[in-house]
Every structure is written in C-alpha cells, then in structure tokens.
Amino acid sequence: MSQSTINILIDVPIVTDALDKLKQIPNLRISFTDPPEERLRPLPASLLHNQHILFCMFPPENHRDLDALQFIQINSSGFTQLAPLNLASENTAIQAANALGVFDVPIAEWCIAMMINMARNMKGMIENQQQARWDRSARFQHEIRGATVGIWGYGGIGRETARLCKALGLNVHVMTRTGVKPRQDNYRVENTGDPMGELPDKVFTVGDKKTFLAQLDFLILAMPLNPHTEGIIGEHELRSLPDHAIILNPAR
C-alpha cells in the first residue's frame, strides 16, 4: 500500500497480545467497533470512510461505504460471507484472506470429543448423574480405541484430527480427490497436524468411495464448501456406511 498511514478497522473481539503486536507496526492507525452477536448489521458510514483494511467475521451490510478498502481479513476458514463484495469483479482491486489453519486444533478436538460423546452416550451418563442413578450398563463403557475413523478431506482440520486419532489408538482412513501429499505451505500450530501426510493407515480416492465408507465406525467430513462438495453425502453414501457408523460434520 502506497499511503504513508494505513487505516485498519477491527470488527472482531480484541485479543490483547495480538493487538499489542499490531500497534508496534509503524504508520498504522487502528479503529475498533463493538462486535455484535448477530452476523450482519450496518456500521456508521463515518467509521467506514477511508479505511484501508477491514478485519471482521462478516462485512457490514453497508460495505459500499468502505470507499478506500484495499484488503479484508476474515477470522474464519470459510469465506462465503465475502460473496456480497463481489471481489472477483474486474472492477475491484480489493484483496482478501481467510484464516485457514487457525481453527484446526479446536475443531479437531471437537471431533474427538464428539466421537467419545457418541460412543459412550455421555448425555445418558450425565442424566444418570443428575438423577443420582448408578448405571453400569456396557453402553456407557464403549471404547473408541481400535475403531476405524474415515476422514473425508485431508486439509488442516483432517490432519490434526488424524494426529489425535492416532494418539488414541484409532485406525485412520482418508479419502481425497488426489491422494495425500505433503502440506507444508499452510499455517498450522507448531507440533500439530500431519505436514508430511504420513499418518493415515489407508488412503482412498473418490473412485474407491464405497470401499472407504463400508469399513468405517466414524465418518468425519473435513472439506470446504464448494461446487464439488455441496450435497456430497446422500442416500447412496448413507447406505454404503455400516448401520452403526456415526457421521460428524465439522465442515457444516
């Protein structure tokens, strides 16, 4: 950016340590909002005027008032919320970046938590506890160790999930369109993930989908939403899974 002072508008909750680092950058003028719980809302046009960088989860409804915008950083991996800005237009020079890799660890931990939750019926255990009921039924003692988890898509979330699964003694099967390759140019938290693609016990491609699905105790969908993945699970895929299989959809 050529201007001597860069104006940045932060429309996300503030992390003090990160803000302190940002303030060390010279010629940077920082403005803040009060980030809402709802997704979309307008912001005062005076606040949007002459802002060069926007850091947000969702662009404001009146995004056209960002009359000097050059770059937008969102704090999510998914970026469908940028569609209203029409950044692919030849008439705009606005660039954008998502937060790929930032949420790999918490989402992978969610996958593990839900696998244990579903396998051991944690909801039933908590209900028994609340009712002071001692139930030693085997359904509350089911282990996930030794089970087979299928990870459909092997980006950052899939790789960190695979690492945690291997640590817990699960068999990891992976399916991708082009196989598993090293992935070293994307952000990841240190000592997480599978940058060299070495963890899967078996790797399948889309042509082996039925074989991949037929062997699973858990299926984790770890793919971005795009024209190739929308509606990717249907009746055929569900029938290919064992009756006891559990599907987790962190990809939403």
C-alpha positions as CSV (number, residue, x, y, z in Angstrom):
1,M,0.0,0.0,0.0
2,S,1.4,3.3,-1.0
3,Q,-0.1,5.7,1.5
4,S,2.1,6.8,4.5
5,T,-0.6,5.9,7.0
6,I,-2.7,2.8,6.8
7,N,-6.1,2.8,8.5
8,I,-7.3,-0.5,9.8
9,L,-10.8,-1.2,11.2
10,I,-11.1,-4.2,13.6
11,D,-14.6,-5.6,13.8
12,V,-13.8,-8.7,15.9
13,P,-13.3,-9.3,19.6
14,I,-9.9,-8.0,20.7
15,V,-7.0,-10.3,21.8
16,T,-4.7,-8.0,23.8
17,D,-1.4,-9.7,23.0
18,A,-2.2,-9.7,19.3
19,L,-3.3,-6.0,19.4
20,D,0.0,-5.1,21.2
21,K,2.0,-6.6,18.3
22,L,-0.2,-4.8,15.8
23,K,0.4,-1.5,17.5
24,Q,4.1,-1.9,17.0
25,I,3.7,-1.6,13.2
26,P,4.6,1.9,12.2
27,N,2.2,4.2,10.3
28,L,-0.8,2.2,11.3
29,R,-4.0,3.8,12.6
30,I,-6.4,1.4,14.3
31,S,-10.1,1.9,14.8
32,F,-12.5,-0.5,16.7
33,T,-16.1,-1.5,16.7
34,D,-18.2,-3.2,19.3
35,P,-18.5,-6.6,17.7
36,P,-22.1,-7.9,17.8
37,E,-23.5,-11.3,18.4
38,E,-25.6,-11.2,15.2
39,R,-24.0,-11.7,11.9
40,L,-24.8,-8.8,9.7
41,R,-25.5,-5.2,10.6
42,P,-24.6,-1.8,9.2
43,L,-21.8,0.3,10.7
44,P,-21.7,4.1,10.7
45,A,-20.5,5.4,7.3
46,S,-18.2,7.8,9.1
47,L,-16.4,4.8,10.6
48,L,-16.1,3.0,7.3
49,H,-14.8,6.1,5.5
50,N,-11.1,5.9,4.4
51,Q,-10.4,2.5,6.0
52,H,-7.8,0.6,4.0
53,I,-8.0,-2.7,5.9
54,L,-11.0,-4.4,7.4
55,F,-10.6,-7.3,9.9
56,C,-14.0,-8.9,10.5
57,M,-16.1,-12.1,10.6
58,F,-18.8,-10.6,8.3
59,P,-18.6,-7.5,6.2
60,P,-21.0,-4.8,7.2
61,E,-24.3,-4.5,5.4
62,N,-23.3,-1.1,4.1
63,H,-19.9,-2.4,2.8
64,R,-20.1,0.0,-0.1
65,D,-19.3,2.8,2.3
66,L,-15.8,1.3,2.6
67,D,-14.6,3.8,0.0
68,A,-10.9,3.2,0.4
69,L,-10.8,-0.5,1.2
70,Q,-7.8,-2.4,-0.2
71,F,-7.7,-5.6,1.9
72,I,-10.1,-7.6,4.0
73,Q,-9.1,-10.2,6.5
74,I,-11.8,-12.5,7.9
75,N,-11.4,-14.6,11.0
76,S,-12.8,-17.9,9.6
77,S,-11.7,-20.5,7.2
78,G,-14.9,-20.4,5.2
79,F,-15.3,-17.3,3.1
80,T,-18.8,-17.5,1.6
81,Q,-19.6,-14.3,3.6
82,L,-17.5,-12.4,1.2
83,A,-19.8,-13.1,-1.7
84,P,-21.7,-9.8,-1.4
85,L,-18.5,-7.9,-2.0
86,N,-18.1,-9.4,-5.5
87,L,-14.3,-9.5,-5.1
88,A,-14.0,-11.5,-8.3
89,S,-15.1,-8.5,-10.3
90,E,-12.6,-7.0,-12.7
91,N,-13.6,-3.5,-11.3
92,T,-12.3,-4.1,-7.8
93,A,-8.7,-4.2,-6.6
94,I,-9.7,-5.4,-3.1
95,Q,-7.8,-8.5,-1.9
96,A,-9.0,-10.8,0.8
97,A,-7.6,-13.6,3.1
98,N,-9.2,-16.1,5.3
99,A,-7.9,-17.7,8.5
100,L,-7.0,-21.1,7.1
101,G,-5.4,-23.2,9.8
102,V,-6.3,-21.0,12.8
103,F,-9.1,-23.3,13.9
104,D,-7.6,-26.7,13.1
105,V,-6.9,-27.5,16.7
106,P,-10.3,-26.7,18.4
107,I,-12.2,-28.3,15.6
108,A,-10.1,-31.5,15.7
109,E,-10.6,-31.6,19.5
110,W,-14.4,-31.2,18.9
111,C,-14.2,-34.2,16.6
112,I,-12.6,-36.3,19.3
113,A,-15.0,-35.0,22.0
114,M,-18.0,-35.9,19.9
115,M,-16.7,-39.4,19.0
116,I,-16.3,-40.2,22.7
117,N,-19.6,-38.5,23.5
118,M,-21.5,-40.6,20.9
119,A,-19.7,-43.8,21.6
120,R,-20.1,-43.7,25.4
121,N,-23.5,-42.0,25.4
122,M,-22.3,-39.1,27.6
123,K,-25.7,-37.5,27.5
124,G,-27.2,-40.6,29.2
125,M,-24.3,-40.6,31.7
126,I,-24.9,-37.0,32.7
127,E,-28.7,-37.6,33.0
128,N,-28.0,-40.6,35.3
129,Q,-25.6,-38.5,37.4
130,Q,-28.2,-35.7,37.7
131,Q,-30.8,-38.2,38.9
132,A,-28.3,-39.9,41.3
133,R,-28.7,-43.1,39.4
134,W,-25.8,-45.7,39.3
135,D,-26.0,-47.5,35.9
136,R,-23.1,-49.8,35.0
137,S,-24.5,-50.6,31.6
138,A,-22.0,-51.6,28.9
139,R,-23.3,-48.8,26.6
140,F,-21.5,-46.3,28.9
141,Q,-18.2,-48.1,28.7
142,H,-17.6,-48.4,24.9
143,E,-14.1,-47.5,23.9
144,I,-13.2,-45.8,20.6
145,R,-9.7,-47.3,20.7
146,G,-9.3,-49.7,17.8
147,A,-12.3,-48.2,15.9
148,T,-11.8,-47.0,12.3
149,V,-12.4,-43.4,11.5
150,G,-12.7,-42.1,8.0
151,I,-11.6,-38.6,7.3
152,W,-13.1,-37.3,4.0
153,G,-10.8,-34.4,3.0
154,Y,-7.3,-34.0,4.4
155,G,-6.6,-30.4,4.9
156,G,-5.5,-28.8,8.2
157,I,-8.6,-30.0,10.1
158,G,-8.3,-33.5,8.8
159,R,-4.6,-33.8,9.5
160,E,-4.9,-32.6,13.1
161,T,-7.9,-34.9,13.7
162,A,-5.8,-37.8,12.3
163,R,-3.0,-36.9,14.7
164,L,-5.3,-37.0,17.7
165,C,-7.0,-40.2,16.5
166,K,-3.7,-42.0,16.1
167,A,-2.7,-40.9,19.6
168,L,-5.9,-42.6,20.9
169,G,-5.3,-45.8,19.0
170,L,-7.8,-45.5,16.2
171,N,-7.3,-46.7,12.6
172,V,-7.3,-43.7,10.3
173,H,-8.6,-44.0,6.7
174,V,-8.5,-40.9,4.5
175,M,-10.3,-40.1,1.2
176,T,-9.4,-37.3,-1.1
177,R,-9.7,-36.4,-4.7
178,T,-5.9,-36.7,-5.4
179,G,-4.4,-38.7,-2.6
180,V,-2.4,-37.5,0.4
181,K,0.6,-35.3,-0.2
182,P,2.9,-33.1,1.9
183,R,1.3,-29.9,3.0
184,Q,3.9,-27.5,4.4
185,D,3.0,-24.1,3.0
186,N,-0.2,-23.5,5.1
187,Y,-0.3,-22.1,8.5
188,R,-0.5,-24.6,11.4
189,V,0.1,-24.5,15.1
190,E,3.5,-25.9,15.9
191,N,3.7,-29.6,16.6
192,T,0.2,-30.3,15.2
193,G,-1.2,-31.8,12.1
194,D,0.4,-34.1,9.6
195,P,2.5,-31.9,7.3
196,M,4.2,-34.8,5.5
197,G,1.0,-36.8,5.1
198,E,2.4,-39.9,7.0
199,L,-0.3,-40.7,9.5
200,P,-3.2,-42.4,7.5
201,D,-3.3,-46.2,7.7
202,K,-5.1,-46.3,4.3
203,V,-5.7,-43.7,1.6
204,F,-8.6,-43.8,-0.8
205,T,-9.6,-41.7,-3.8
206,V,-13.1,-40.9,-4.9
207,G,-13.3,-43.9,-7.2
208,D,-12.9,-46.1,-4.1
209,K,-15.7,-44.3,-2.2
210,K,-17.9,-47.3,-1.5
211,T,-15.0,-49.4,-0.1
212,F,-13.9,-46.4,2.0
213,L,-17.3,-45.9,3.6
214,A,-18.1,-49.6,4.1
215,Q,-15.2,-50.0,6.7
216,L,-16.0,-47.1,9.0
217,D,-17.1,-46.7,12.6
218,F,-16.9,-42.9,12.3
219,L,-17.0,-40.6,9.2
220,I,-15.7,-37.1,9.6
221,L,-16.4,-34.6,6.8
222,A,-13.5,-32.2,6.6
223,M,-14.0,-30.5,3.3
224,P,-14.6,-26.9,2.3
225,L,-17.9,-25.9,0.8
226,N,-17.6,-25.5,-2.9
227,P,-19.4,-26.8,-6.1
228,H,-17.6,-30.1,-5.8
229,T,-18.6,-30.8,-2.2
230,E,-22.1,-29.4,-1.9
231,G,-24.5,-32.2,-1.3
232,I,-21.7,-34.8,-1.2
233,I,-23.5,-37.0,1.3
234,G,-26.7,-38.5,0.0
235,E,-28.7,-41.7,0.1
236,H,-26.1,-43.7,-1.7
237,E,-23.3,-42.7,0.7
238,L,-25.5,-43.3,3.8
239,R,-26.4,-46.8,2.6
240,S,-22.7,-47.6,2.0
241,L,-21.9,-46.9,5.7
242,P,-22.3,-49.7,8.3
243,D,-25.5,-49.3,10.3
244,H,-23.6,-48.4,13.4
245,A,-21.5,-45.7,11.8
246,I,-21.6,-42.2,13.2
247,I,-21.1,-39.1,10.9
248,L,-19.5,-35.9,12.2
249,N,-19.8,-32.8,10.1
250,P,-17.4,-30.1,11.2
251,A,-17.4,-28.9,7.6
252,R,-21.1,-28.0,8.1
